[in-house]
């Protein structure tokens, strides 16, 4: 009789763990990838499944296939899988006879061990990881032991997953609802314990980690509630106020609210003090989007028709104006809660953010109007930072810090370079996703940037590397109005980008910029002590390195 392989295999568990960490704690994956760089790791599990683990830039890639020629090969039996979650013993005790089989060069094997140690110390402290590994355990309680002692089935050689039971008791499901940001971070890397006592054979890292997905969901929900409170409950509803709810309700990632609230918390402020400023930023952002969609002649936004496509140009322009006006009113309303000095600081930051965005938009529209393709990436960096970098990354951090009472320009400026680099990398990745990402995930029409003639890094690289005989045809397509371009025209430009390696060039550039931004984050923001808010900021800084491209 053929033995069936369990549905929840070891390879699937590894794949889902990496995928969850990409969303929830990308800084952990980036740190592990740093150890695995250049190593092909082949993994074999007792259930017959296999996986290959490699590091690509700051990401970890899992392939659920056997690696034909790995640098390091590891075979786990059930006892080794139990210890993998905890790494509760020093290496000499971890390698049980006939249980954990590791083959490879000394240096590569030690690098793999360091990567798994880091993952166990930091990832296992996140509740989402505990739930994932708990689900894996519960499919075969006779092997692992159930979280509920009474439910455990007897086994010839039972394995007690003590640390996971300890964590389950420490974070019960019926615990009271957490605060706005609270309970999304691990306050310190989890000690190497057996559930009762800890060992000290491995040095602890002082960095904290946050569950980014959970935090963004909470910050976004709280900010949306505030926007609802700010919107007037009066006429004209159908032609104005209901439409003003439209774009914020389309549920973006929540990046700006999270940065604002986390920066406030990082400097010791109350997260609630930053919620109204976060709502104002979202209103500014969505007002800009309505106007940008008109200027770019876009047809879709977050998977739905753009405002002007659905309701006409006149109403769309007015709705964008209304959201910007309401945003100004929201900033001013902080006088009652934050006082004069902080509110004046918020006004200064908001005006500067709007000025940068408008100047960046003018640069891009000018290139399109005058049929110019910049010759260098630096021109794109300047435009991107002005148009989106300030209001997406830099200003939310500065505004959050102001909400906490920080008004010293020397302190606020410490956000600028790190999040300038991270913002450019984020925008380049967004541009790449418009070309090669899934429409359901990206939320805009496929190849919309090519149809709109946006001067992306890929387009700049294409015109810089295209041969002389190719350029007339490329320019001919680019010069056409948005309404005159066809999907075939966009696909022709995309094919040219693929031939000249423009997408690969942009991907590598985004990864390099993100790495530089993360290095600047750690250096420039060393003045902020390790706390919950900084943990969230760090995860967002790493988020751009973990997005699937």
LINLIN-V423076 format. One record per residue. N is the residue number from 1. RES is the residue in one small letter. PHI is phi in degrees with one decimal (none if undefined). D_LAST is the distance of its C-alpha to the last C-alpha in whole Angstrom. Layout:
BEGIN
N|RES|PHI|D_LAST  N|RES|PHI|D_LAST
END
This chain:
BEGIN
1|x|none|43  2|x|-77.2|39  3|x|-78.5|37  4|x|-84.7|35  5|x|-83.9|31  6|x|-56.1|31  7|x|-62.4|28  8|x|-96.2|26  9|x|-82.3|26  10|x|-61.8|25  11|x|-64.7|22  12|x|-66.4|21  13|x|-59.2|22  14|x|-61.9|20  15|x|-59.8|17  16|x|-70.4|18  17|x|-64.3|19  18|x|-65.2|15  19|x|-62.8|13  20|x|-66.1|16  21|x|-67.4|16  22|x|-60.1|12  23|x|-84.9|14  24|x|-98.4|17  25|x|-150.2|18  26|x|-61.7|15  27|x|-64.0|18  28|x|-67.1|19  29|x|-62.5|16  30|x|-60.8|16  31|x|-67.3|20  32|x|-68.4|20  33|x|-61.6|17  34|x|-62.3|19  35|x|-76.6|22  36|x|-85.9|20  37|x|-52.9|19  38|x|84.2|20  39|x|-106.7|21  40|x|-95.3|20  41|x|-107.4|22  42|x|-98.5|23  43|x|-119.0|24  44|x|-127.5|27  45|x|-116.5|28  46|x|-66.1|32  47|x|-87.6|31  48|x|92.6|30  49|x|-88.1|26  50|x|-137.9|24  51|x|-155.8|21  52|x|-118.1|19  53|x|-118.2|17  54|x|-138.0|16  55|x|-103.9|14  56|x|-124.6|11  57|x|56.3|12  58|x|-105.3|13  59|x|-109.4|11  60|x|-111.1|13  61|x|-109.0|12  62|x|-111.3|14  63|x|-119.8|16  64|x|-81.6|19  65|x|-134.1|21  66|x|-70.8|23  67|x|-81.2|23  68|x|-68.5|25  69|x|-146.0|26  70|x|-75.4|25  71|x|-78.7|26  72|x|-132.1|27  73|x|-124.1|27  74|x|-129.7|28  75|x|-116.9|30  76|x|-108.4|31  77|x|-101.6|34  78|x|-65.2|34  79|x|-64.5|36  80|x|-67.3|33  81|x|-63.4|31  82|x|-61.8|33  83|x|-73.9|33  84|x|-61.7|29  85|x|-64.2|29  86|x|-93.7|31  87|x|42.7|32  88|x|-86.0|35  89|x|-124.7|37  90|x|-67.5|37  91|x|-52.6|36  92|x|-64.3|39  93|x|-94.7|40  94|x|-73.6|36  95|x|-80.2|37  96|x|-75.6|39  97|x|-58.3|41  98|x|57.6|40  99|x|-119.1|37  100|x|-117.1|34  101|x|-107.9|34  102|x|-122.5|32  103|x|-132.1|32  104|x|156.8|31  105|x|-65.7|32  106|x|-59.2|33  107|x|-63.7|30  108|x|-67.4|27  109|x|-64.1|29  110|x|-65.4|30  111|x|-64.1|26  112|x|-62.8|25  113|x|-62.6|28  114|x|-62.7|27  115|x|-62.8|23  116|x|-69.8|25  117|x|-62.7|28  118|x|-61.5|25  119|x|-62.8|23  120|x|-68.5|27  121|x|-68.1|28  122|x|-101.8|25  123|x|-72.0|23  124|x|-67.2|26  125|x|-80.6|28  126|x|-82.9|25  127|x|-59.6|27  128|x|-61.2|24  129|x|-70.5|24  130|x|-60.9|28  131|x|-66.1|27  132|x|-65.0|25  133|x|-71.9|27  134|x|-63.9|30  135|x|-64.3|29  136|x|-63.6|28  137|x|-64.9|32  138|x|-68.9|33  139|x|-71.8|33  140|x|-142.0|35  141|x|-61.2|38  142|x|-67.3|40  143|x|-90.8|38  144|x|-103.2|37  145|x|93.5|39  146|x|-77.9|38  147|x|-62.9|38  148|x|-100.9|41  149|x|-52.1|44  150|x|-65.4|46  151|x|-87.5|43  152|x|-69.6|43  153|x|-93.6|44  154|x|-66.5|46  155|x|-141.2|45  156|x|-62.7|47  157|x|-137.5|44  158|x|-65.2|43  159|x|-115.4|40  160|x|-95.9|40  161|x|-89.5|36  162|x|-60.9|38  163|x|-64.0|36  164|x|-67.7|34  165|x|-63.2|37  166|x|-61.0|38  167|x|-67.5|34  168|x|-63.0|35  169|x|-70.4|38  170|x|-72.8|37  171|x|-126.6|35  172|x|-63.7|36  173|x|-66.5|35  174|x|-92.9|38  175|x|-65.9|37  176|x|-63.0|38  177|x|-57.1|35  178|x|-73.9|33  179|x|-71.8|33  180|x|-54.8|31  181|x|-108.8|29  182|x|-54.8|31  183|x|70.7|30  184|x|-107.7|27  185|x|-122.2|27  186|x|-92.3|29  187|x|-67.7|31  188|x|-159.0|32  189|x|-54.6|30  190|x|-62.2|32  191|x|-66.1|35  192|x|-78.7|35  193|x|-125.0|37  194|x|-109.6|39  195|x|101.4|39  196|x|-127.8|43  197|x|-128.8|43  198|x|-111.8|40  199|x|-110.5|40  200|x|-124.6|40  201|x|-70.2|39  202|x|-115.1|35  203|x|-71.5|35  204|x|-88.0|33  205|x|-91.5|30  206|x|-84.3|31  207|x|-68.9|28  208|x|-103.7|27  209|x|-127.4|24  210|x|-128.0|23  211|x|-85.1|22  212|x|-64.3|19  213|x|-61.2|19  214|x|-63.4|22  215|x|-65.1|23  216|x|-64.6|21  217|x|-61.3|23  218|x|-68.9|26  219|x|-64.6|26  220|x|-65.1|24  221|x|-63.6|27  222|x|-64.5|30  223|x|-68.4|29  224|x|-63.5|29  225|x|-62.2|32  226|x|-68.3|33  227|x|-61.4|32  228|x|-60.4|34  229|x|-68.0|37  230|x|-77.0|37  231|x|-71.8|37  232|x|-64.2|41  233|x|-99.3|42  234|x|-156.4|44  235|x|-77.2|44  236|x|-84.6|43  237|x|-74.6|40  238|x|-62.3|39  239|x|-97.3|39  240|x|-142.1|37  241|x|-70.1|37  242|x|-65.8|35  243|x|-69.1|33  244|x|-66.2|32  245|x|-79.5|31  246|x|-62.1|28  247|x|-67.1|25  248|x|-59.0|26  249|x|-74.6|26  250|x|-78.9|23  251|x|58.0|21  252|x|-74.1|18  253|x|-72.0|17  254|x|85.9|20  255|x|-65.4|19  256|x|-65.0|22  257|x|-58.3|24  258|x|-66.0|23  259|x|-60.8|23  260|x|-63.2|27  261|x|-68.8|28  262|x|-66.7|27  263|x|-64.0|28  264|x|-61.5|31  265|x|-65.1|31  266|x|-60.9|30  267|x|-93.4|34  268|x|88.4|36  269|x|-79.6|36  270|x|-79.1|36  271|x|-51.0|33  272|x|-61.3|35  273|x|-67.3|36  274|x|-101.1|32  275|x|-66.3|32  276|x|-66.0|34  277|x|-64.7|32  278|x|-63.3|29  279|x|-64.0|30  280|x|-61.6|31  281|x|-61.1|28  282|x|-65.0|26  283|x|-67.9|29  284|x|-57.1|28  285|x|-58.5|25  286|x|-71.0|25  287|x|-63.1|28  288|x|-61.4|26  289|x|-61.5|24  290|x|-58.9|27  291|x|-69.9|28  292|x|-62.1|25  293|x|-61.9|24  294|x|-68.6|28  295|x|-62.3|27  296|x|-87.0|24  297|x|58.2|26  298|x|-73.0|23  299|x|-105.0|23  300|x|-136.6|21  301|x|-140.1|20  302|x|53.0|18  303|x|81.6|19  304|x|-125.3|22  305|x|-58.6|25  306|x|-66.1|25  307|x|-57.2|28  308|x|-72.0|30  309|x|-67.6|29  310|x|-87.2|30  311|x|-124.0|33  312|x|93.9|34  313|x|-63.1|34  314|x|-59.5|37  315|x|-63.3|36  316|x|-63.2|32  317|x|-59.0|34  318|x|-66.6|36  319|x|-64.9|34  320|x|-61.2|31  321|x|-60.9|35  322|x|-63.3|36  323|x|-67.4|33  324|x|-66.0|33  325|x|-64.6|37  326|x|-64.9|36  327|x|-63.9|34  328|x|-60.5|36  329|x|-62.1|39  330|x|-65.4|37  331|x|-62.4|36  332|x|-64.0|40  333|x|-69.5|41  334|x|-70.8|40  335|x|-53.4|43  336|x|-67.8|45  337|x|-106.3|43  338|x|-100.9|41  339|x|88.1|44  340|x|-68.4|45  341|x|-63.2|43  342|x|-67.3|40  343|x|-66.9|40  344|x|-62.0|41  345|x|-61.6|38  346|x|-64.4|36  347|x|-61.5|37  348|x|-59.0|37  349|x|-66.3|33  350|x|-66.1|32  351|x|-64.4|34  352|x|-62.8|32  353|x|-59.6|29  354|x|-63.9|30  355|x|-62.1|32  356|x|-61.0|28  357|x|-63.6|26  358|x|-66.8|29  359|x|-65.4|29  360|x|-64.5|26  361|x|-62.5|26  362|x|-63.8|29  363|x|-60.6|27  364|x|-66.9|24  365|x|-64.6|27  366|x|-64.6|29  367|x|-60.1|27  368|x|-68.2|27  369|x|-61.9|30  370|x|-95.5|32  371|x|55.2|29  372|x|-108.7|28  373|x|-114.8|25  374|x|-55.4|25  375|x|-88.7|25  376|x|-130.5|23  377|x|-68.6|20  378|x|-58.3|23  379|x|-63.4|24  380|x|-64.1|20  381|x|-57.6|20  382|x|-63.8|24  383|x|-62.5|23  384|x|-63.8|20  385|x|-62.5|21  386|x|-68.8|24  387|x|-70.3|23  388|x|-124.5|20  389|x|-61.8|20  390|x|-66.5|24  391|x|-82.4|24  392|x|-92.6|20  393|x|-122.9|21  394|x|-71.6|24  395|x|-62.4|26  396|x|-56.6|25  397|x|-65.7|26  398|x|-63.2|29  399|x|-65.8|30  400|x|-61.2|30  401|x|-64.7|32  402|x|-61.9|35  403|x|-59.1|35  404|x|-85.6|36  405|x|101.5|39  406|x|-89.3|37  407|x|-124.4|38  408|x|-72.9|38  409|x|-56.7|36  410|x|-63.8|36  411|x|-79.6|34  412|x|-60.6|32  413|x|-65.7|31  414|x|-66.8|30  415|x|-78.6|26  416|x|-63.2|26  417|x|-71.1|25  418|x|-59.3|22  419|x|-83.4|21  420|x|-65.2|21  421|x|-65.8|18  422|x|-65.0|16  423|x|-65.5|17  424|x|-63.8|16  425|x|-59.8|13  426|x|-62.7|12  427|x|-68.8|13  428|x|-60.3|11  429|x|-64.2|8  430|x|-60.6|9  431|x|-63.9|11  432|x|-65.9|7  433|x|-61.8|7  434|x|-65.1|10  435|x|-92.7|10  436|x|-123.9|7  437|x|-81.4|7  438|x|-73.9|10  439|x|-58.2|13  440|x|-63.6|14  441|x|-84.8|11  442|x|-79.5|11  443|x|86.3|15  444|x|-123.7|16  445|x|-62.2|17  446|x|-62.9|15  447|x|60.8|15  448|x|-59.1|17  449|x|-64.6|16  450|x|-71.7|18  451|x|-66.1|21  452|x|-84.3|21  453|x|75.7|21  454|x|-64.2|19  455|x|-86.5|20  456|x|-88.5|16  457|x|-58.8|15  458|x|-65.1|14  459|x|-68.5|17  460|x|-62.0|19  461|x|-64.6|18  462|x|-60.1|19  463|x|-70.6|23  464|x|-77.5|23  465|x|-110.2|23  466|x|-64.6|24  467|x|-75.9|27  468|x|-57.5|30  469|x|-74.3|31  470|x|-84.1|27  471|x|-63.4|27  472|x|-55.5|30  473|x|-67.5|28  474|x|-61.9|25  475|x|-66.0|27  476|x|-60.0|29  477|x|-66.7|26  478|x|-63.8|25  479|x|-74.5|28  480|x|-68.5|29  481|x|-65.5|29  482|x|-56.1|26  483|x|-71.3|29  484|x|-95.6|29  485|x|-82.0|26  486|x|-112.6|25  487|x|-62.0|22  488|x|-65.2|23  489|x|-61.5|23  490|x|-63.7|19  491|x|-67.3|18  492|x|-67.0|21  493|x|-65.0|19  494|x|-63.5|15  495|x|-62.3|17  496|x|-64.7|19  497|x|-61.8|16  498|x|-65.1|14  499|x|-61.0|18  500|x|-95.5|18  501|x|70.0|15  502|x|-69.2|14  503|x|-71.3|10  504|x|-63.6|10  505|x|-60.8|13  506|x|-66.6|11  507|x|-62.0|8  508|x|-63.6|11  509|x|-63.7|13  510|x|-61.7|11  511|x|-64.7|11  512|x|-65.6|15  513|x|-63.3|16  514|x|-63.1|14  515|x|-63.4|16  516|x|-64.4|19  517|x|-64.6|19  518|x|-65.3|19  519|x|-61.8|22  520|x|-67.0|24  521|x|-57.0|23  522|x|-65.8|25  523|x|-77.9|28  524|x|-74.7|29  525|x|-101.7|29  526|x|-63.5|31  527|x|-66.8|33  528|x|-88.1|32  529|x|-66.4|33  530|x|-64.7|31  531|x|-149.2|31  532|x|-63.3|29  533|x|-64.0|28  534|x|-64.6|27  535|x|-60.3|25  536|x|-68.2|23  537|x|-58.3|22  538|x|-63.5|21  539|x|-64.0|18  540|x|-66.9|17  541|x|-58.1|17  542|x|-85.6|15  543|x|-57.2|13  544|x|-67.0|10  545|x|-85.3|10  546|x|-110.1|9  547|x|-67.7|6  548|x|-70.2|4  549|x|-119.3|0
END
